Amino acid sequence: MDTETADVMGHDVTTITCVCGNTVSKDGLIQANAEGVPVHNVDGAPVPEGLAAWPADEDLYTLCPSCGRVYRDSVIEETGTAPVAFRVDVSSGPIAEAIRVHWELSI
């Protein structure tokens, strides 16, 4: 099976157009950890339940909350391509709950 690849301009993760068509400005994309769990990135603030701590190694991923595709930021930054690293379930379970918490905090 061929690897799915999103469109990206240059080496900028904020310009991803997910395979499903979602973008930062459409339904939003979320920074996540290596398991696809949205991360909390407020310095000094406690990590809300359901979210992951900012990874100490800064190994970040970009999660599409519309379809569950996850992209590894370092690959995009190094190669200028955005292959899908893996997929997670965004319709129910812990990832869906983390996405809800993330959006509530972003309001």
DSSP file (Angstrom, degrees, kcal/mol; ACC not computed):
  #  RESIDUE AA STRUCTURE BP1 BP2  ACC     N-H-->O    O-->H-N    N-H-->O    O-->H-N    TCO  KAPPA ALPHA  PHI   PSI    X-CA   Y-CA   Z-CA
    1    1 A M              0   0    0      0, 0.0     2,-0.1     0, 0.0     3,-0.0   0.000 360.0 360.0 360.0 134.4    0.0    0.0    0.0
    2    2 A D        -     0   0    0      1,-0.1     2,-0.3     0, 0.0     0, 0.0  -0.448 360.0-107.8 -73.1 146.1    1.3    3.4   -0.9
    3    3 A T        -     0   0    0     -2,-0.1     2,-0.2     1,-0.1    -1,-0.1  -0.579  31.4-123.6 -73.6 131.6    1.9    6.0    1.9
    4    4 A E        -     0   0    0     -2,-0.3    80,-3.0    80,-0.1     2,-0.4  -0.539  29.4-163.4 -72.5 142.5   -0.7    8.8    1.9
    5    5 A T  E     -A   83   0A   0     78,-0.3     2,-0.1    -2,-0.2    -1,-0.0  -0.996   8.3-144.0-134.7 131.1    0.9   12.2    1.7
    6    6 A A  E     -A   82   0A   0     76,-3.1    76,-0.7    -2,-0.4     2,-0.3  -0.458  29.8-103.1 -83.3 160.9   -0.6   15.6    2.5
    7    7 A D  B     +B   17   0B   0     10,-1.7    10,-2.8    -2,-0.1     2,-0.3  -0.659  44.9 173.3 -80.3 142.0    0.2   18.7    0.6
    8    8 A V        -     0   0    0     -2,-0.3     2,-0.5     8,-0.2     8,-0.1  -0.987  28.7-129.8-149.7 143.3    2.6   21.1    2.4
    9    9 A M  S >  S-     0   0    0      3,-0.4     3,-1.7    -2,-0.3     6,-0.2  -0.842  72.2 -39.1 -97.9 126.3    4.2   24.3    1.3
   10   10 A G  T 3  S-     0   0    0     -2,-0.5    -2,-0.1     1,-0.2    69,-0.0  -0.389 110.0 -45.4  62.7-132.7    8.0   24.4    1.9
   11   11 A H  T 3  S+     0   0    0     -2,-0.1     2,-0.6    68,-0.1    -1,-0.2  -0.110  99.6 126.1-122.2  32.6    8.9   22.9    5.1
   12   12 A D    X   -     0   0    0     -3,-1.7     3,-2.0     1,-0.1    -3,-0.4  -0.847  45.8-161.9-106.2 111.3    6.2   24.5    7.2
   13   13 A V  G >  S+     0   0    0     -2,-0.6     3,-1.2     1,-0.3    -1,-0.1   0.728  89.2  67.6 -62.6 -21.7    3.8   22.3    9.2
   14   14 A T  G 3  S+     0   0    0      1,-0.2    10,-0.3    -5,-0.1    -1,-0.3   0.574  94.5  58.6 -75.8  -6.2    1.3   25.1    9.5
   15   15 A T  G <  S+     0   0    0     -3,-2.0    -1,-0.2    -6,-0.2    -2,-0.2   0.275  74.9 135.6-104.4  10.9    0.6   24.9    5.8
   16   16 A I    <   -     0   0    0     -3,-1.2     2,-0.6    -8,-0.1     8,-0.5  -0.340  39.1-162.5 -60.8 133.9   -0.5   21.2    5.8
   17   17 A T  B     -B    7   0B   0    -10,-2.8   -10,-1.7     6,-0.1     6,-0.2  -0.952  27.8-133.1-111.4 105.4   -3.5   20.4    3.7
   18   18 A C    >   -     0   0    0      4,-2.5     3,-2.1    -2,-0.6   -11,-0.1  -0.052  20.3-107.2 -56.0 157.4   -4.5   17.0    5.1
   19   19 A V  T 3  S+     0   0    0      1,-0.3    -1,-0.1     2,-0.1   -14,-0.0   0.819 124.3  55.2 -54.0 -31.9   -5.4   14.1    2.8
   20   20 A C  T 3  S-     0   0    0      2,-0.1    -1,-0.3     1,-0.0    -2,-0.1   0.553 123.7-105.8 -80.8  -7.4   -9.0   14.7    3.9
   21   21 A G  S <  S+     0   0    0     -3,-2.1    -2,-0.1     1,-0.3     2,-0.1   0.319  73.9 138.2 101.7  -8.2   -8.8   18.4    2.9
   22   22 A N        +     0   0    0     -5,-0.1    -4,-2.5     4,-0.1    -1,-0.3  -0.390  26.5 179.4 -71.9 149.9   -8.6   19.9    6.3
   23   23 A T     >> -     0   0    0     -6,-0.2     5,-2.0    -2,-0.1     4,-0.5  -0.853  45.9 -94.4-138.3 173.9   -6.2   22.8    7.0
   24   24 A V  T  45S+     0   0    0     -8,-0.5     5,-0.1   -10,-0.3    -9,-0.1   0.898 127.0  43.0 -56.2 -41.9   -5.2   25.0    9.9
   25   25 A S  T  45S+     0   0    0      3,-0.1    -1,-0.2     2,-0.1    -3,-0.0   0.601 114.3  51.5 -86.2 -10.8   -7.8   27.6    8.8
   26   26 A K  T  45S-     0   0    0     -3,-0.4    -2,-0.1    -5,-0.0    -4,-0.1   0.863 138.1 -22.6 -87.1 -89.4  -10.6   25.2    8.0
   27   27 A D  T  <5S-     0   0    0     -4,-0.5    -3,-0.2     1,-0.2    -2,-0.1   0.438 102.1-113.7-102.1  -2.5  -11.3   22.9   10.9
   28   28 A G      < -     0   0    0     -5,-2.0     2,-0.3    36,-0.0    38,-0.3   0.156  16.0-117.7  89.8 153.4   -7.8   23.3   12.5
   29   29 A L        -     0   0    0     35,-0.2     2,-0.4    -5,-0.1    35,-0.2  -0.935  25.4-144.9-124.8 151.0   -4.9   21.0   13.1
   30   30 A I  E     -C   63   0C   0     33,-2.6    33,-3.6    -2,-0.3     2,-0.2  -0.946  14.6-120.7-125.2 135.4   -3.5   20.2   16.6
   31   31 A Q  E     +C   62   0C   0     -2,-0.4     8,-2.0    31,-0.2     2,-0.3  -0.549  44.1 174.9 -70.2 138.1    0.0   19.6   17.8
   32   32 A A  E     -CD  61  38C   0     29,-2.9    29,-2.3     6,-0.3     2,-0.1  -0.835  27.9-109.2-139.2 171.9    0.2   16.1   19.3
   33   33 A N    >   -     0   0    0      4,-2.0     3,-2.1    -2,-0.3    27,-0.1  -0.270  53.9 -78.1 -94.6-172.2    2.7   13.7   20.8
   34   34 A A  T 3  S+     0   0    0      1,-0.3    26,-0.1    25,-0.2    -1,-0.0   0.584 132.2  52.1 -67.4 -10.1    4.0   10.4   19.3
   35   35 A E  T 3  S-     0   0    0      2,-0.2    -1,-0.3    26,-0.0     0, 0.0   0.411 120.1-107.3-101.1  -0.7    0.8    8.6   20.2
   36   36 A G  S <  S+     0   0    0     -3,-2.1    -2,-0.1     1,-0.3    52,-0.1   0.554  72.3 143.0  86.6   8.7   -1.4   11.3   18.5
   37   37 A V        -     0   0    0      1,-0.1    -4,-2.0    14,-0.0    -1,-0.3  -0.713  58.8-109.3 -83.9 126.8   -2.6   12.8   21.8
   38   38 A P  B     -D   32   0C   0      0, 0.0    14,-2.7     0, 0.0    -6,-0.3  -0.250  37.0-134.8 -53.6 139.2   -3.0   16.6   21.7
   39   39 A V  E     -g   52   0D   0     -8,-2.0     2,-0.5    12,-0.2    14,-0.2  -0.678   2.3-129.4-101.8 154.1   -0.3   18.3   23.8
   40   40 A H  E     -g   53   0D   0     12,-2.6    14,-0.6    -2,-0.3     7,-0.1  -0.885  23.7-179.2-100.1 126.9   -0.7   21.1   26.2
   41   41 A N        +     0   0    0     -2,-0.5     2,-0.7    12,-0.1    -1,-0.1  -0.064  34.6 122.0-124.4  34.9    1.8   23.9   25.5
   42   42 A V    >   -     0   0    0      3,-0.1     3,-1.5     4,-0.1    12,-0.1  -0.878  65.3-120.5 -99.9 114.5    1.3   26.6   28.2
   43   43 A D  T 3  S-     0   0    0     -2,-0.7    -2,-0.1     1,-0.3    -1,-0.0  -0.249  89.6  -0.9 -55.4 129.5    4.5   27.2   30.1
   44   44 A G  T 3  S+     0   0    0      1,-0.2    -1,-0.3     0, 0.0    -3,-0.0   0.242 101.2 119.9  78.9 -14.8    4.2   26.5   33.8
   45   45 A A  S <  S-     0   0    0     -3,-1.5    -1,-0.2     1,-0.1    -3,-0.1  -0.604  71.3-106.2 -84.2 143.6    0.5   25.6   33.7
   46   46 A P        -     0   0    0      0, 0.0    -1,-0.1     0, 0.0    -4,-0.1  -0.351  38.6-104.8 -64.6 149.2   -0.6   22.2   34.8
   47   47 A V        -     0   0    0      1,-0.1     3,-0.1    -7,-0.1     6,-0.1  -0.646  37.6-122.2 -77.8 121.2   -1.5   19.8   32.0
   48   48 A P    >   -     0   0    0      0, 0.0     3,-2.0     0, 0.0    -1,-0.1  -0.297  38.0 -88.3 -62.2 147.4   -5.3   19.4   31.9
   49   49 A E  T 3  S+     0   0    0      1,-0.2     3,-0.1    52,-0.0    52,-0.0  -0.310 115.1  27.7 -56.9 134.1   -6.7   15.9   32.2
   50   50 A G  T 3  S+     0   0    0      1,-0.4    -1,-0.2    -3,-0.1     2,-0.2   0.007 103.1  93.5 101.5 -27.0   -6.9   14.2   28.9
   51   51 A L  S <  S-     0   0    0     -3,-2.0    -1,-0.4   -14,-0.1     2,-0.3  -0.581  72.2-122.1 -94.9 162.0   -4.1   16.1   27.2
   52   52 A A  E     -g   39   0D   0    -14,-2.7   -12,-2.6    -2,-0.2     2,-0.1  -0.700  27.8-105.6 -99.0 154.2   -0.4   15.1   27.0
   53   53 A A  E     -g   40   0D   0     -2,-0.3   -12,-0.1   -14,-0.2    -1,-0.1  -0.413  47.9 -88.2 -70.8 153.2    2.5   17.1   28.3
   54   54 A W        -     0   0    0    -14,-0.6    -1,-0.1     1,-0.1     2,-0.1  -0.473  56.9-104.2 -59.3 128.1    4.7   18.9   25.8
   55   55 A P    >   -     0   0    0      0, 0.0     3,-2.0     0, 0.0    -1,-0.1  -0.363  18.6-140.2 -65.0 131.6    7.3   16.3   24.9
   56   56 A A  T 3  S+     0   0    0      1,-0.3    -2,-0.1     2,-0.1     0, 0.0   0.828 105.6  50.7 -58.7 -33.1   10.7   16.9   26.5
   57   57 A D  T 3  S-     0   0    0      2,-0.1    -1,-0.3     1,-0.0     3,-0.1   0.431 108.3-127.5 -86.0   2.1   12.4   15.9   23.3
   58   58 A E    <   +     0   0    0     -3,-2.0     2,-1.5     1,-0.2    -2,-0.1   0.731  53.0 156.6  58.3  24.4   10.2   18.2   21.3
   59   59 A D        -     0   0    0     14,-0.1     2,-0.2    15,-0.0    -1,-0.2  -0.663  24.4-178.8 -81.2  91.3    9.2   15.3   19.0
   60   60 A L        -     0   0    0     -2,-1.5    13,-1.7    -3,-0.1    14,-0.6  -0.609  18.5-166.9-100.6 155.0    6.0   16.8   17.8
   61   61 A Y  E     -CE  32  72C   0    -29,-2.3   -29,-2.9    11,-0.2     2,-0.5  -0.864  20.0-126.4-128.8 162.8    3.3   15.6   15.5
   62   62 A T  E     -CE  31  71C   0      9,-3.0     9,-2.6    -2,-0.3     2,-0.4  -0.975  23.1-158.1-116.6 123.3    0.3   17.3   13.8
   63   63 A L  E     -CE  30  70C   0    -33,-3.6   -33,-2.6    -2,-0.5     7,-0.2  -0.834  11.0-145.0-101.9 132.4   -3.1   15.7   14.3
   64   64 A C     >  -     0   0    0      5,-2.6     4,-2.6    -2,-0.4     3,-0.4  -0.874   9.5-163.2 -92.3 111.1   -6.0   16.3   11.9
   65   65 A P  T  4 S+     0   0    0      0, 0.0    -1,-0.1     0, 0.0   -36,-0.1   0.611  83.6  62.5 -72.5  -9.3   -9.0   16.2   14.2
   66   66 A S  T  4 S+     0   0    0    -38,-0.3    24,-0.1     3,-0.1   -37,-0.1   0.880 126.2   4.0 -80.1 -39.2  -11.3   15.7   11.3
   67   67 A C  T  4 S-     0   0    0     -3,-0.4    23,-0.2     2,-0.1    24,-0.1   0.551  94.0-114.7-126.2 -13.2  -10.0   12.3   10.1
   68   68 A G     <  +     0   0    0     -4,-2.6    20,-2.1     1,-0.3     2,-0.2   0.525  59.9 148.2  89.4   4.8   -7.4   11.2   12.6
   69   69 A R  E     - F   0  87C   0     -5,-0.2    -5,-2.6    18,-0.2     2,-0.4  -0.530  31.4-156.2 -72.7 142.8   -4.4   11.3   10.3
   70   70 A V  E     -EF  63  86C   0     16,-2.5    15,-3.0    -7,-0.2    16,-1.2  -0.978   6.4-163.8-126.4 134.2   -1.1   12.2   12.1
   71   71 A Y  E     -EF  62  84C   0     -9,-2.6    -9,-3.0    -2,-0.4     2,-0.6  -0.920  22.2-123.9-118.0 139.9    2.0   13.7   10.5
   72   72 A R  E >>  -E   61   0C   0     11,-0.6     4,-1.6    -2,-0.4     3,-0.6  -0.752  15.7-151.8 -87.3 118.4    5.5   13.9   12.1
   73   73 A D  H 3> S+     0   0    0    -13,-1.7     4,-2.9    -2,-0.6     5,-0.2   0.865  91.9  57.2 -58.0 -41.0    6.6   17.5   12.2
   74   74 A S  H 3> S+     0   0    0    -14,-0.6     4,-2.0     1,-0.2    -1,-0.2   0.851 105.2  51.6 -63.8 -33.2   10.3   16.7   11.9
   75   75 A V  H <>>S+     0   0    0     -3,-0.6     4,-2.8     2,-0.2     6,-0.6   0.921 112.3  46.3 -66.8 -43.4    9.8   14.8    8.6
   76   76 A I  H  X5S+     0   0    0     -4,-1.6     4,-2.2     1,-0.2    -2,-0.2   0.933 114.2  47.4 -63.2 -46.7    7.9   17.8    7.2
   77   77 A E  H  <5S+     0   0    0     -4,-2.9    -1,-0.2     1,-0.2    -2,-0.2   0.847 119.5  39.5 -65.1 -34.7   10.6   20.2    8.4
   78   78 A E  H  <5S+     0   0    0     -4,-2.0    -2,-0.2    -5,-0.2    -1,-0.2   0.871 131.4  21.1 -82.4 -39.2   13.5   18.1    7.1
   79   79 A T  H  <5S-     0   0    0     -4,-2.8    -3,-0.2     2,-0.3    -2,-0.2   0.656  88.8-126.6-108.9 -18.9   12.0   16.9    3.8
   80   80 A G  S  <<S+     0   0    0     -4,-2.2     2,-0.3    -5,-0.5   -72,-0.2   0.638  77.8 107.3  75.8  13.0    9.2   19.3    2.8
   81   81 A T        -     0   0    0     -6,-0.6    -1,-0.3   -70,-0.1    -2,-0.3  -0.873  59.7-149.2-120.3 157.6    6.9   16.3    2.4
   82   82 A A  E     +A    6   0A   0    -76,-0.7   -76,-3.1    -2,-0.3     2,-0.1  -0.595  19.9 176.9-129.1  71.2    4.1   15.3    4.7
   83   83 A P  E     -A    5   0A   0      0, 0.0   -11,-0.6     0, 0.0     2,-0.4  -0.467  41.8-103.9 -71.0 147.4    3.6   11.5    4.7
   84   84 A V  E     -F   71   0C   0    -80,-3.0   -13,-0.2     1,-0.2   -80,-0.1  -0.597  31.3-167.3 -70.8 123.5    0.9   10.2    7.1
   85   85 A A  E     -     0   0C   0    -15,-3.0     2,-0.3    -2,-0.4   -14,-0.2   0.900  61.8 -42.7 -79.2 -43.2    2.7    8.6   10.1
   86   86 A F  E     -F   70   0C   0    -16,-1.2   -16,-2.5   -18,-0.1     2,-0.3  -0.958  56.0-111.5-170.7 175.7   -0.3    6.8   11.5
   87   87 A R  E     -F   69   0C   0     -2,-0.3     2,-0.3   -18,-0.2   -18,-0.2  -0.930  21.0-165.6-124.6 150.3   -4.0    7.3   12.2
   88   88 A V        -     0   0    0    -20,-2.1     2,-0.7    -2,-0.3   -52,-0.1  -0.881  33.7 -98.6-127.4 162.4   -6.0    7.5   15.5
   89   89 A D        +     0   0    0     -2,-0.3     7,-0.5     1,-0.1     6,-0.3  -0.729  38.6 171.4 -83.5 113.8   -9.7    7.3   16.3
   90   90 A V        +     0   0    0     -2,-0.7    -1,-0.1   -23,-0.2     3,-0.1   0.377  66.8  71.6-101.3   2.5  -11.1   10.8   16.6
   91   91 A S  S    S-     0   0    0      1,-0.3     2,-0.3   -24,-0.1    -1,-0.1   0.762 111.4  -8.2 -91.2 -25.8  -14.7    9.7   16.8
   92   92 A S  S    S+     0   0    0     -3,-0.0     4,-0.4     0, 0.0     3,-0.3  -0.978  96.8  44.6-160.4 166.6  -14.6    8.3   20.3
   93   93 A G  S  > S-     0   0    0     -2,-0.3     4,-2.1     1,-0.2     5,-0.2  -0.410 102.6 -31.7  90.7-167.1  -12.3    7.3   23.1
   94   94 A P  H  > S+     0   0    0      0, 0.0     4,-2.3     0, 0.0    -1,-0.2   0.818 133.9  51.1 -64.6 -34.2   -9.3    9.2   24.7
   95   95 A I  H  > S+     0   0    0     -3,-0.3     4,-2.4    -6,-0.3     5,-0.2   0.930 110.7  49.2 -69.3 -43.3   -8.2   11.0   21.6
   96   96 A A  H  > S+     0   0    0     -7,-0.5     4,-1.9    -4,-0.4    -1,-0.2   0.901 112.7  48.3 -60.6 -40.8  -11.7   12.3   20.9
   97   97 A E  H  X S+     0   0    0     -4,-2.1     4,-2.4     2,-0.2    -1,-0.2   0.904 110.3  51.4 -66.8 -41.1  -11.9   13.5   24.5
   98   98 A A  H  X S+     0   0    0     -4,-2.3     4,-2.8     1,-0.2    -2,-0.2   0.883 108.1  52.3 -63.4 -38.5   -8.5   15.1   24.3
   99   99 A I  H  X S+     0   0    0     -4,-2.4     4,-2.5     2,-0.2    -1,-0.2   0.921 109.3  49.9 -62.9 -42.9   -9.5   17.0   21.1
  100  100 A R  H  X S+     0   0    0     -4,-1.9     4,-2.3     2,-0.2    -2,-0.2   0.935 112.1  47.1 -60.8 -46.8  -12.6   18.3   22.9
  101  101 A V  H  X S+     0   0    0     -4,-2.4     4,-2.1     1,-0.2    -2,-0.2   0.922 111.0  52.9 -60.9 -44.6  -10.5   19.5   25.9
  102  102 A H  H  X S+     0   0    0     -4,-2.8     4,-1.3     1,-0.2    -2,-0.2   0.934 110.9  45.2 -56.9 -49.0   -8.0   21.1   23.5
  103  103 A W  H  X S+     0   0    0     -4,-2.5     4,-0.7     1,-0.2    -1,-0.2   0.875 110.3  54.2 -67.7 -36.1  -10.8   23.1   21.7
  104  104 A E  H >< S+     0   0    0     -4,-2.3     3,-0.6     1,-0.2    -1,-0.2   0.884 110.4  47.0 -64.1 -36.8  -12.4   24.1   25.0
  105  105 A L  H 3< S+     0   0    0     -4,-2.1    -1,-0.2     1,-0.2    -2,-0.2   0.758 107.8  57.9 -73.0 -25.1   -9.1   25.6   26.2
  106  106 A S  H 3<        0   0    0     -4,-1.3    -1,-0.2     1,-0.2    -2,-0.2   0.584 360.0 360.0 -82.5 -10.6   -8.5   27.3   22.9
  107  107 A I    <<        0   0    0     -4,-0.7    -1,-0.2    -3,-0.6    -2,-0.1   0.492 360.0 360.0 -69.9 360.0  -11.8   29.3   23.0
